[in-house]
Amino acid sequence: PHMLLIIQDIVFPLMSYSEQDAELWDTDPYEYIRIKFDIFEDFVSPVTAAQTLLHSACKKRKEMLQKTMDLLLQIIQTPGSSASQKDGALHMIGTMADILLKKPVYKED
């Protein structure tokens, strides 16, 4: 019953573009790319762990995919959402892409 709160309050912020990301990009774009796309970093990255949790929860838990998509669509469609929030929502949708493409509801859209 608490999974949606975990996704909303823990997974979503981890998968959003942060102030630290923006600062690193501005000061050293090469380092930013190295950190974000380093294969070895994936083993210890909280973002990778958040992606795995999100994917597993939406694939295996009943109604979790629909509730998560409702949350993400609300963020994307709200005019007051920041670019960072929209980036996080799109990142999460991309993480679930293989699951979404198997569902007729989302496959058409």
Biopython code that builds the backbone (N, CA, C, O; Angstrom):
import numpy as np
from Bio.PDB.StructureBuilder import StructureBuilder

atoms = [
    (1, "PRO", "N", (0.810, -1.217, 0.000)),
    (1, "PRO", "CA", (0.000, 0.000, 0.000)),
    (1, "PRO", "C", (0.855, 1.284, 0.000)),
    (1, "PRO", "O", (0.338, 2.363, -0.289)),
    (2, "HIS", "N", (2.134, 1.177, 0.316)),
    (2, "HIS", "CA", (2.989, 2.356, 0.395)),
    (2, "HIS", "C", (3.873, 2.534, -0.830)),
    (2, "HIS", "O", (4.682, 3.459, -0.890)),
    (3, "MET", "N", (3.719, 1.662, -1.786)),
    (3, "MET", "CA", (4.628, 1.685, -2.935)),
    (3, "MET", "C", (4.519, 2.982, -3.736)),
    (3, "MET", "O", (5.537, 3.503, -4.192)),
    (4, "LEU", "N", (3.319, 3.511, -3.914)),
    (4, "LEU", "CA", (3.165, 4.749, -4.674)),
    (4, "LEU", "C", (3.867, 5.904, -3.963)),
    (4, "LEU", "O", (4.462, 6.762, -4.615)),
    (5, "LEU", "N", (3.802, 5.930, -2.645)),
    (5, "LEU", "CA", (4.507, 6.969, -1.887)),
    (5, "LEU", "C", (6.018, 6.835, -2.041)),
    (5, "LEU", "O", (6.727, 7.837, -2.141)),
    (6, "ILE", "N", (6.505, 5.608, -2.060)),
    (6, "ILE", "CA", (7.939, 5.376, -2.263)),
    (6, "ILE", "C", (8.355, 5.872, -3.648)),
    (6, "ILE", "O", (9.391, 6.520, -3.802)),
    (7, "ILE", "N", (7.540, 5.562, -4.645)),
    (7, "ILE", "CA", (7.843, 6.016, -6.003)),
    (7, "ILE", "C", (7.798, 7.542, -6.083)),
    (7, "ILE", "O", (8.666, 8.162, -6.696)),
    (8, "GLN", "N", (6.802, 8.131, -5.472)),
    (8, "GLN", "CA", (6.622, 9.579, -5.536)),
    (8, "GLN", "C", (7.686, 10.335, -4.747)),
    (8, "GLN", "O", (8.210, 11.339, -5.229)),
    (9, "ASP", "N", (8.011, 9.873, -3.548)),
    (9, "ASP", "CA", (8.880, 10.636, -2.655)),
    (9, "ASP", "C", (10.354, 10.233, -2.700)),
    (9, "ASP", "O", (11.211, 10.996, -2.254)),
    (10, "ILE", "N", (10.659, 9.053, -3.227)),
    (10, "ILE", "CA", (12.061, 8.606, -3.246)),
    (10, "ILE", "C", (12.552, 8.403, -4.676)),
    (10, "ILE", "O", (13.563, 8.981, -5.075)),
    (11, "VAL", "N", (11.842, 7.590, -5.444)),
    (11, "VAL", "CA", (12.289, 7.259, -6.805)),
    (11, "VAL", "C", (12.245, 8.493, -7.711)),
    (11, "VAL", "O", (13.204, 8.775, -8.429)),
    (12, "PHE", "N", (11.137, 9.219, -7.674)),
    (12, "PHE", "CA", (10.985, 10.388, -8.548)),
    (12, "PHE", "C", (12.083, 11.433, -8.341)),
    (12, "PHE", "O", (12.681, 11.874, -9.322)),
    (13, "PRO", "N", (12.371, 11.846, -7.100)),
    (13, "PRO", "CA", (13.466, 12.819, -6.930)),
    (13, "PRO", "C", (14.830, 12.292, -7.383)),
    (13, "PRO", "O", (15.643, 13.052, -7.908)),
    (14, "LEU", "N", (15.082, 11.002, -7.184)),
    (14, "LEU", "CA", (16.365, 10.439, -7.614)),
    (14, "LEU", "C", (16.515, 10.466, -9.133)),
    (14, "LEU", "O", (17.619, 10.633, -9.651)),
    (15, "MET", "N", (15.408, 10.304, -9.838)),
    (15, "MET", "CA", (15.469, 10.221, -11.291)),
    (15, "MET", "C", (15.302, 11.583, -11.976)),
    (15, "MET", "O", (15.351, 11.675, -13.203)),
    (16, "SER", "N", (15.109, 12.624, -11.190)),
    (16, "SER", "CA", (14.973, 13.972, -11.740)),
    (16, "SER", "C", (16.336, 14.649, -11.849)),
    (16, "SER", "O", (17.272, 14.322, -11.120)),
    (17, "TYR", "N", (16.423, 15.583, -12.762)),
    (17, "TYR", "CA", (17.638, 16.393, -12.960)),
    (17, "TYR", "C", (17.766, 17.324, -11.760)),
    (17, "TYR", "O", (16.868, 18.121, -11.488)),
    (18, "SER", "N", (18.872, 17.222, -11.054)),
    (18, "SER", "CA", (19.032, 17.959, -9.801)),
    (18, "SER", "C", (19.901, 19.201, -9.975)),
    (18, "SER", "O", (20.501, 19.412, -11.029)),
    (19, "GLU", "N", (19.958, 20.009, -8.933)),
    (19, "GLU", "CA", (20.823, 21.193, -8.924)),
    (19, "GLU", "C", (22.294, 20.775, -9.045)),
    (19, "GLU", "O", (23.089, 21.449, -9.700)),
    (20, "GLN", "N", (22.644, 19.644, -8.397)),
    (20, "GLN", "CA", (24.016, 19.144, -8.481)),
    (20, "GLN", "C", (24.358, 18.748, -9.921)),
    (20, "GLN", "O", (25.470, 18.986, -10.393)),
    (21, "ASP", "N", (23.386, 18.141, -10.610)),
    (21, "ASP", "CA", (23.591, 17.786, -12.016)),
    (21, "ASP", "C", (23.821, 19.046, -12.853)),
    (21, "ASP", "O", (24.721, 19.088, -13.692)),
    (22, "ALA", "N", (23.002, 20.065, -12.617)),
    (22, "ALA", "CA", (23.121, 21.311, -13.377)),
    (22, "ALA", "C", (24.471, 21.980, -13.114)),
    (22, "ALA", "O", (25.111, 22.486, -14.036)),
    (23, "GLU", "N", (24.897, 21.979, -11.851)),
    (23, "GLU", "CA", (26.174, 22.592, -11.502)),
    (23, "GLU", "C", (27.344, 21.853, -12.148)),
    (23, "GLU", "O", (28.265, 22.472, -12.680)),
    (24, "LEU", "N", (27.295, 20.517, -12.093)),
    (24, "LEU", "CA", (28.357, 19.730, -12.713)),
    (24, "LEU", "C", (28.376, 19.946, -14.226)),
    (24, "LEU", "O", (29.449, 20.065, -14.818)),
    (25, "TRP", "N", (27.210, 19.998, -14.851)),
    (25, "TRP", "CA", (27.130, 20.221, -16.289)),
    (25, "TRP", "C", (27.731, 21.570, -16.655)),
    (25, "TRP", "O", (28.451, 21.685, -17.647)),
    (26, "ASP", "N", (27.437, 22.593, -15.853)),
    (26, "ASP", "CA", (27.946, 23.934, -16.131)),
    (26, "ASP", "C", (29.450, 24.038, -15.927)),
    (26, "ASP", "O", (30.134, 24.726, -16.686)),
    (27, "THR", "N", (29.973, 23.359, -14.905)),
    (27, "THR", "CA", (31.396, 23.486, -14.595)),
    (27, "THR", "C", (32.270, 22.523, -15.392)),
    (27, "THR", "O", (33.367, 22.886, -15.815)),
    (28, "ASP", "N", (31.789, 21.297, -15.598)),
    (28, "ASP", "CA", (32.610, 20.287, -16.278)),
    (28, "ASP", "C", (31.731, 19.288, -17.023)),
    (28, "ASP", "O", (31.444, 18.213, -16.496)),
    (29, "PRO", "N", (31.296, 19.624, -18.242)),
    (29, "PRO", "CA", (30.398, 18.733, -18.980)),
    (29, "PRO", "C", (30.999, 17.351, -19.274)),
    (29, "PRO", "O", (30.276, 16.357, -19.343)),
    (30, "TYR", "N", (32.319, 17.296, -19.445)),
    (30, "TYR", "CA", (32.949, 15.996, -19.695)),
    (30, "TYR", "C", (32.801, 15.074, -18.485)),
    (30, "TYR", "O", (32.523, 13.884, -18.635)),
    (31, "GLU", "N", (32.985, 15.619, -17.305)),
    (31, "GLU", "CA", (32.835, 14.835, -16.075)),
    (31, "GLU", "C", (31.381, 14.412, -15.881)),
    (31, "GLU", "O", (31.108, 13.297, -15.436)),
    (32, "TYR", "N", (30.458, 15.299, -16.215)),
    (32, "TYR", "CA", (29.037, 14.971, -16.116)),
    (32, "TYR", "C", (28.711, 13.752, -16.982)),
    (32, "TYR", "O", (28.056, 12.816, -16.522)),
    (33, "ILE", "N", (29.163, 13.767, -18.215)),
    (33, "ILE", "CA", (28.907, 12.646, -19.133)),
    (33, "ILE", "C", (29.607, 11.379, -18.648)),
    (33, "ILE", "O", (29.044, 10.287, -18.717)),
    (34, "ARG", "N", (30.828, 11.529, -18.162)),
    (34, "ARG", "CA", (31.554, 10.366, -17.662)),
    (34, "ARG", "C", (30.814, 9.717, -16.501)),
    (34, "ARG", "O", (30.709, 8.492, -16.444)),
    (35, "ILE", "N", (30.309, 10.509, -15.589)),
    (35, "ILE", "CA", (29.591, 9.974, -14.425)),
    (35, "ILE", "C", (28.255, 9.357, -14.843)),
    (35, "ILE", "O", (27.908, 8.267, -14.388)),
    (36, "LYS", "N", (27.511, 10.042, -15.697)),
    (36, "LYS", "CA", (26.174, 9.567, -16.080)),
    (36, "LYS", "C", (26.204, 8.312, -16.948)),
    (36, "LYS", "O", (25.254, 7.529, -16.937)),
    (37, "PHE", "N", (27.288, 8.116, -17.699)),
    (37, "PHE", "CA", (27.323, 6.986, -18.620)),
    (37, "PHE", "C", (28.433, 5.989, -18.312)),
    (37, "PHE", "O", (28.819, 5.202, -19.177)),
    (38, "ASP", "N", (28.944, 6.018, -17.098)),
    (38, "ASP", "CA", (29.992, 5.091, -16.674)),
    (38, "ASP", "C", (29.359, 3.756, -16.281)),
    (38, "ASP", "O", (28.511, 3.709, -15.389)),
    (39, "ILE", "N", (29.761, 2.692, -16.932)),
    (39, "ILE", "CA", (29.201, 1.360, -16.670)),
    (39, "ILE", "C", (29.452, 0.939, -15.232)),
    (39, "ILE", "O", (28.569, 0.364, -14.596)),
    (40, "PHE", "N", (30.624, 1.211, -14.715)),
    (40, "PHE", "CA", (30.959, 0.794, -13.356)),
    (40, "PHE", "C", (30.201, 1.603, -12.312)),
    (40, "PHE", "O", (29.948, 1.115, -11.211)),
    (41, "GLU", "N", (29.841, 2.826, -12.651)),
    (41, "GLU", "CA", (29.066, 3.679, -11.740)),
    (41, "GLU", "C", (27.660, 3.107, -11.536)),
    (41, "GLU", "O", (27.042, 3.325, -10.494)),
    (42, "ASP", "N", (27.162, 2.380, -12.530)),
    (42, "ASP", "CA", (25.817, 1.803, -12.437)),
    (42, "ASP", "C", (25.675, 0.832, -11.262)),
    (42, "ASP", "O", (24.579, 0.666, -10.727)),
    (43, "PHE", "N", (26.766, 0.198, -10.861)),
    (43, "PHE", "CA", (26.686, -0.773, -9.773)),
    (43, "PHE", "C", (26.440, -0.113, -8.423)),
    (43, "PHE", "O", (25.898, -0.751, -7.520)),
    (44, "VAL", "N", (26.823, 1.137, -8.267)),
    (44, "VAL", "CA", (26.686, 1.821, -6.981)),
    (44, "VAL", "C", (25.779, 3.040, -7.055)),
    (44, "VAL", "O", (25.639, 3.763, -6.068)),
    (45, "SER", "N", (25.170, 3.277, -8.189)),
    (45, "SER", "CA", (24.359, 4.466, -8.388)),
    (45, "SER", "C", (22.962, 4.311, -7.779)),
    (45, "SER", "O", (22.283, 3.318, -8.040)),
    (46, "PRO", "N", (22.528, 5.282, -6.972)),
    (46, "PRO", "CA", (21.159, 5.221, -6.460)),
    (46, "PRO", "C", (20.122, 5.384, -7.568)),
    (46, "PRO", "O", (18.998, 4.898, -7.442)),
    (47, "VAL", "N", (20.490, 6.059, -8.642)),
    (47, "VAL", "CA", (19.565, 6.228, -9.763)),
    (47, "VAL", "C", (19.281, 4.877, -10.424)),
    (47, "VAL", "O", (18.136, 4.579, -10.763)),
    (48, "THR", "N", (20.310, 4.072, -10.605)),
    (48, "THR", "CA", (20.125, 2.741, -11.186)),
    (48, "THR", "C", (19.266, 1.868, -10.279)),
    (48, "THR", "O", (18.410, 1.123, -10.756)),
    (49, "ALA", "N", (19.493, 1.960, -8.981)),
    (49, "ALA", "CA", (18.675, 1.203, -8.029)),
    (49, "ALA", "C", (17.218, 1.671, -8.090)),
    (49, "ALA", "O", (16.301, 0.853, -8.010)),
    (50, "ALA", "N", (17.004, 2.972, -8.230)),
    (50, "ALA", "CA", (15.645, 3.511, -8.332)),
    (50, "ALA", "C", (14.967, 3.022, -9.611)),
    (50, "ALA", "O", (13.781, 2.691, -9.598)),
    (51, "GLN", "N", (15.716, 2.978, -10.713)),
    (51, "GLN", "CA", (15.169, 2.481, -11.976)),
    (51, "GLN", "C", (14.751, 1.011, -11.840)),
    (51, "GLN", "O", (13.682, 0.618, -12.308)),
    (52, "THR", "N", (15.586, 0.222, -11.210)),
    (52, "THR", "CA", (15.297, -1.205, -11.032)),
    (52, "THR", "C", (14.059, -1.396, -10.160)),
    (52, "THR", "O", (13.200, -2.221, -10.471)),
    (53, "LEU", "N", (13.970, -0.641, -9.077)),
    (53, "LEU", "CA", (12.804, -0.730, -8.193)),
    (53, "LEU", "C", (11.534, -0.338, -8.939)),
    (53, "LEU", "O", (10.521, -1.033, -8.849)),
    (54, "LEU", "N", (11.581, 0.762, -9.668)),
    (54, "LEU", "CA", (10.423, 1.231, -10.421)),
    (54, "LEU", "C", (9.986, 0.187, -11.442)),
    (54, "LEU", "O", (8.802, -0.136, -11.536)),
    (55, "HIS", "N", (10.928, -0.333, -12.195)),
    (55, "HIS", "CA", (10.613, -1.322, -13.225)),
    (55, "HIS", "C", (9.997, -2.576, -12.608)),
    (55, "HIS", "O", (8.989, -3.077, -13.107)),
    (56, "SER", "N", (10.583, -3.079, -11.544)),
    (56, "SER", "CA", (10.068, -4.290, -10.893)),
    (56, "SER", "C", (8.684, -4.068, -10.303)),
    (56, "SER", "O", (7.800, -4.914, -10.440)),
    (57, "ALA", "N", (8.497, -2.928, -9.645)),
    (57, "ALA", "CA", (7.203, -2.639, -9.016)),
    (57, "ALA", "C", (6.104, -2.528, -10.061)),
    (57, "ALA", "O", (5.008, -3.054, -9.866)),
    (58, "CYS", "N", (6.385, -1.851, -11.164)),
    (58, "CYS", "CA", (5.360, -1.671, -12.192)),
    (58, "CYS", "C", (5.109, -2.939, -12.994)),
    (58, "CYS", "O", (4.023, -3.122, -13.546)),
    (59, "LYS", "N", (6.087, -3.798, -13.060)),
    (59, "LYS", "CA", (5.923, -5.051, -13.803)),
    (59, "LYS", "C", (5.197, -6.107, -12.970)),
    (59, "LYS", "O", (4.401, -6.878, -13.506)),
    (60, "LYS", "N", (5.466, -6.148, -11.664)),
    (60, "LYS", "CA", (4.980, -7.260, -10.847)),
    (60, "LYS", "C", (3.825, -6.928, -9.914)),
    (60, "LYS", "O", (3.107, -7.834, -9.493)),
    (61, "ARG", "N", (3.625, -5.670, -9.581)),
    (61, "ARG", "CA", (2.561, -5.315, -8.642)),
    (61, "ARG", "C", (1.309, -4.878, -9.386)),
    (61, "ARG", "O", (1.366, -4.087, -10.328)),
    (62, "LYS", "N", (0.193, -5.405, -8.946)),
    (62, "LYS", "CA", (-1.092, -5.108, -9.571)),
    (62, "LYS", "C", (-1.429, -3.620, -9.442)),
    (62, "LYS", "O", (-1.283, -3.038, -8.367)),
    (63, "GLU", "N", (-1.870, -3.021, -10.519)),
    (63, "GLU", "CA", (-2.304, -1.624, -10.596)),
    (63, "GLU", "C", (-1.195, -0.590, -10.373)),
    (63, "GLU", "O", (-1.466, 0.610, -10.415)),
    (64, "MET", "N", (0.018, -1.018, -10.141)),
    (64, "MET", "CA", (1.107, -0.074, -9.875)),
    (64, "MET", "C", (1.460, 0.716, -11.129)),
    (64, "MET", "O", (1.759, 1.907, -11.044)),
    (65, "LEU", "N", (1.429, 0.075, -12.280)),
    (65, "LEU", "CA", (1.749, 0.755, -13.530)),
    (65, "LEU", "C", (0.758, 1.889, -13.778)),
    (65, "LEU", "O", (1.160, 3.005, -14.107)),
    (66, "GLN", "N", (-0.525, 1.608, -13.622)),
    (66, "GLN", "CA", (-1.551, 2.625, -13.869)),
    (66, "GLN", "C", (-1.426, 3.787, -12.891)),
    (66, "GLN", "O", (-1.511, 4.947, -13.294)),
    (67, "LYS", "N", (-1.225, 3.491, -11.623)),
    (67, "LYS", "CA", (-1.096, 4.555, -10.614)),
    (67, "LYS", "C", (0.148, 5.402, -10.874)),
    (67, "LYS", "O", (0.113, 6.623, -10.727)),
    (68, "THR", "N", (1.238, 4.756, -11.255)),
    (68, "THR", "CA", (2.473, 5.482, -11.546)),
    (68, "THR", "C", (2.296, 6.358, -12.780)),
    (68, "THR", "O", (2.723, 7.512, -12.786)),
    (69, "MET", "N", (1.679, 5.826, -13.811)),
    (69, "MET", "CA", (1.456, 6.612, -15.027)),
    (69, "MET", "C", (0.529, 7.793, -14.754)),
    (69, "MET", "O", (0.728, 8.871, -15.313)),
    (70, "ASP", "N", (-0.473, 7.608, -13.909)),
    (70, "ASP", "CA", (-1.354, 8.723, -13.547)),
    (70, "ASP", "C", (-0.548, 9.843, -12.884)),
    (70, "ASP", "O", (-0.722, 11.019, -13.201)),
    (71, "LEU", "N", (0.329, 9.460, -11.967)),
    (71, "LEU", "CA", (1.195, 10.429, -11.291)),
    (71, "LEU", "C", (2.088, 11.164, -12.294)),
    (71, "LEU", "O", (2.201, 12.389, -12.250)),
    (72, "LEU", "N", (2.717, 10.415, -13.190)),
    (72, "LEU", "CA", (3.649, 11.011, -14.148)),
    (72, "LEU", "C", (2.933, 11.909, -15.162)),
    (72, "LEU", "O", (3.441, 12.972, -15.519)),
    (73, "LEU", "N", (1.779, 11.489, -15.616)),
    (73, "LEU", "CA", (1.017, 12.316, -16.562)),
    (73, "LEU", "C", (0.544, 13.602, -15.899)),
    (73, "LEU", "O", (0.499, 14.656, -16.533)),
    (74, "GLN", "N", (0.193, 13.512, -14.626)),
    (74, "GLN", "CA", (-0.205, 14.706, -13.883)),
    (74, "GLN", "C", (0.959, 15.702, -13.816)),
    (74, "GLN", "O", (0.764, 16.905, -13.993)),
    (75, "ILE", "N", (2.157, 15.198, -13.563)),
    (75, "ILE", "CA", (3.343, 16.062, -13.496)),
    (75, "ILE", "C", (3.615, 16.697, -14.856)),
    (75, "ILE", "O", (3.875, 17.897, -14.943)),
    (76, "ILE", "N", (3.556, 15.898, -15.910)),
    (76, "ILE", "CA", (3.859, 16.402, -17.252)),
    (76, "ILE", "C", (2.822, 17.425, -17.714)),
    (76, "ILE", "O", (3.173, 18.414, -18.358)),
    (77, "GLN", "N", (1.557, 17.197, -17.392)),
    (77, "GLN", "CA", (0.493, 18.060, -17.889)),
    (77, "GLN", "C", (0.238, 19.291, -17.027)),
    (77, "GLN", "O", (-0.494, 20.188, -17.447)),
    (78, "THR", "N", (0.817, 19.358, -15.844)),
    (78, "THR", "CA", (0.631, 20.520, -14.982)),
    (78, "THR", "C", (1.520, 21.655, -15.482)),
    (78, "THR", "O", (2.738, 21.497, -15.563)),
    (79, "PRO", "N", (0.919, 22.800, -15.820)),
    (79, "PRO", "CA", (1.717, 23.912, -16.346)),
    (79, "PRO", "C", (2.784, 24.429, -15.363)),
    (79, "PRO", "O", (3.810, 24.950, -15.800)),
    (80, "GLY", "N", (2.564, 24.298, -14.075)),
    (80, "GLY", "CA", (3.504, 24.807, -13.086)),
    (80, "GLY", "C", (4.671, 23.883, -12.783)),
    (80, "GLY", "O", (5.541, 24.239, -11.987)),
    (81, "SER", "N", (4.711, 22.715, -13.392)),
    (81, "SER", "CA", (5.806, 21.776, -13.142)),
    (81, "SER", "C", (7.105, 22.326, -13.704)),
    (81, "SER", "O", (7.131, 22.903, -14.791)),
    (82, "SER", "N", (8.176, 22.144, -12.953)),
    (82, "SER", "CA", (9.484, 22.628, -13.409)),
    (82, "SER", "C", (10.048, 21.697, -14.481)),
    (82, "SER", "O", (9.574, 20.576, -14.664)),
    (83, "ALA", "N", (11.055, 22.179, -15.174)),
    (83, "ALA", "CA", (11.722, 21.366, -16.193)),
    (83, "ALA", "C", (12.358, 20.138, -15.556)),
    (83, "ALA", "O", (12.387, 19.067, -16.161)),
    (84, "SER", "N", (12.862, 20.288, -14.348)),
    (84, "SER", "CA", (13.470, 19.168, -13.632)),
    (84, "SER", "C", (12.434, 18.086, -13.325)),
    (84, "SER", "O", (12.719, 16.896, -13.459)),
    (85, "GLN", "N", (11.241, 18.496, -12.917)),
    (85, "GLN", "CA", (10.175, 17.535, -12.631)),
    (85, "GLN", "C", (9.731, 16.817, -13.907)),
    (85, "GLN", "O", (9.521, 15.604, -13.905)),
    (86, "LYS", "N", (9.593, 17.560, -14.971)),
    (86, "LYS", "CA", (9.192, 16.941, -16.237)),
    (86, "LYS", "C", (10.267, 15.990, -16.743)),
    (86, "LYS", "O", (9.952, 14.938, -17.299)),
    (87, "ASP", "N", (11.538, 16.351, -16.555)),
    (87, "ASP", "CA", (12.639, 15.470, -16.928)),
    (87, "ASP", "C", (12.566, 14.169, -16.133)),
    (87, "ASP", "O", (12.746, 13.088, -16.694)),
    (88, "GLY", "N", (12.305, 14.268, -14.835)),
    (88, "GLY", "CA", (12.187, 13.074, -14.000)),
    (88, "GLY", "C", (11.038, 12.181, -14.440)),
    (88, "GLY", "O", (11.171, 10.958, -14.479)),
    (89, "ALA", "N", (9.903, 12.803, -14.774)),
    (89, "ALA", "CA", (8.744, 12.033, -15.234)),
    (89, "ALA", "C", (9.042, 11.318, -16.545)),
    (89, "ALA", "O", (8.695, 10.149, -16.713)),
    (90, "LEU", "N", (9.686, 12.021, -17.471)),
    (90, "LEU", "CA", (10.034, 11.399, -18.758)),
    (90, "LEU", "C", (11.091, 10.309, -18.588)),
    (90, "LEU", "O", (11.065, 9.297, -19.289)),
    (91, "HIS", "N", (12.012, 10.520, -17.661)),
    (91, "HIS", "CA", (13.022, 9.500, -17.360)),
    (91, "HIS", "C", (12.339, 8.230, -16.841)),
    (91, "HIS", "O", (12.705, 7.118, -17.222)),
    (92, "MET", "N", (11.352, 8.410, -15.975)),
    (92, "MET", "CA", (10.634, 7.259, -15.424)),
    (92, "MET", "C", (9.820, 6.546, -16.507)),
    (92, "MET", "O", (9.773, 5.317, -16.537)),
    (93, "ILE", "N", (9.192, 7.299, -17.379)),
    (93, "ILE", "CA", (8.429, 6.689, -18.475)),
    (93, "ILE", "C", (9.366, 5.899, -19.382)),
    (93, "ILE", "O", (9.028, 4.800, -19.822)),
    (94, "GLY", "N", (10.538, 6.456, -19.660)),
    (94, "GLY", "CA", (11.528, 5.741, -20.470)),
    (94, "GLY", "C", (11.989, 4.454, -19.807)),
    (94, "GLY", "O", (12.238, 3.456, -20.485)),
    (95, "THR", "N", (12.101, 4.472, -18.497)),
    (95, "THR", "CA", (12.501, 3.269, -17.760)),
    (95, "THR", "C", (11.455, 2.168, -17.894)),
    (95, "THR", "O", (11.788, 0.983, -17.920)),
    (96, "MET", "N", (10.197, 2.565, -17.979)),
    (96, "MET", "CA", (9.103, 1.583, -18.065)),
    (96, "MET", "C", (8.658, 1.309, -19.499)),
    (96, "MET", "O", (7.642, 0.646, -19.707)),
    (97, "ALA", "N", (9.388, 1.800, -20.479)),
    (97, "ALA", "CA", (8.960, 1.720, -21.880)),
    (97, "ALA", "C", (8.634, 0.305, -22.336)),
    (97, "ALA", "O", (7.630, 0.093, -23.015)),
    (98, "ASP", "N", (9.472, -0.670, -21.973)),
    (98, "ASP", "CA", (9.211, -2.037, -22.433)),
    (98, "ASP", "C", (7.920, -2.597, -21.838)),
    (98, "ASP", "O", (7.231, -3.382, -22.489)),
    (99, "ILE", "N", (7.589, -2.208, -20.621)),
    (99, "ILE", "CA", (6.337, -2.645, -19.996)),
    (99, "ILE", "C", (5.160, -1.945, -20.667)),
    (99, "ILE", "O", (4.146, -2.576, -20.965)),
    (100, "LEU", "N", (5.294, -0.651, -20.903)),
    (100, "LEU", "CA", (4.210, 0.130, -21.498)),
    (100, "LEU", "C", (3.853, -0.363, -22.904)),
    (100, "LEU", "O", (2.681, -0.395, -23.280)),
    (101, "LEU", "N", (4.875, -0.747, -23.672)),
    (101, "LEU", "CA", (4.620, -1.183, -25.042)),
    (101, "LEU", "C", (3.894, -2.528, -25.110)),
    (101, "LEU", "O", (3.353, -2.886, -26.156)),
    (102, "LYS", "N", (3.878, -3.268, -24.009)),
    (102, "LYS", "CA", (3.167, -4.543, -23.981)),
    (102, "LYS", "C", (1.690, -4.373, -23.604)),
    (102, "LYS", "O", (0.897, -5.301, -23.760)),
    (103, "LYS", "N", (1.332, -3.202, -23.113)),
    (103, "LYS", "CA", (-0.049, -2.950, -22.690)),
    (103, "LYS", "C", (-0.794, -2.247, -23.812)),
    (103, "LYS", "O", (-0.329, -1.218, -24.303)),
    (104, "PRO", "N", (-1.948, -2.779, -24.233)),
    (104, "PRO", "CA", (-2.697, -2.173, -25.342)),
    (104, "PRO", "C", (-3.084, -0.709, -25.079)),
    (104, "PRO", "O", (-3.126, 0.094, -26.011)),
    (105, "VAL", "N", (-3.360, -0.366, -23.842)),
    (105, "VAL", "CA", (-3.773, 1.009, -23.500)),
    (105, "VAL", "C", (-2.679, 2.008, -23.873)),
    (105, "VAL", "O", (-2.970, 3.079, -24.403)),
    (106, "TYR", "N", (-1.420, 1.659, -23.596)),
    (106, "TYR", "CA", (-0.317, 2.575, -23.830)),
    (106, "TYR", "C", (0.325, 2.371, -25.202)),
    (106, "TYR", "O", (0.946, 3.287, -25.742)),
    (107, "LYS", "N", (0.176, 1.186, -25.755)),
    (107, "LYS", "CA", (0.791, 0.889, -27.054)),
    (107, "LYS", "C", (0.246, 1.801, -28.146)),
    (107, "LYS", "O", (0.990, 2.231, -29.027)),
    (108, "GLU", "N", (-1.030, 2.094, -28.093)),
    (108, "GLU", "CA", (-1.670, 2.943, -29.107)),
    (108, "GLU", "C", (-1.200, 4.389, -29.005)),
    (108, "GLU", "O", (-1.094, 5.079, -30.019)),
    (109, "ASP", "N", (-0.917, 4.854, -27.786)),
    (109, "ASP", "CA", (-0.529, 6.255, -27.591)),
    (109, "ASP", "C", (0.954, 6.364, -27.738)),
    (109, "ASP", "O", (1.508, 7.456, -27.614)),
]
sb = StructureBuilder()
sb.init_structure("model")
sb.init_model(0)
sb.init_chain("A")
sb.init_seg("    ")
for serial, (resi, resn, name, xyz) in enumerate(atoms, 1):
    if name == "N":
        sb.init_residue(resn, " ", resi, " ")
    sb.init_atom(name, np.array(xyz, "f"), 0.0, 1.0, " ", f" {name:<3s}", serial, name[0])
structure = sb.get_structure()
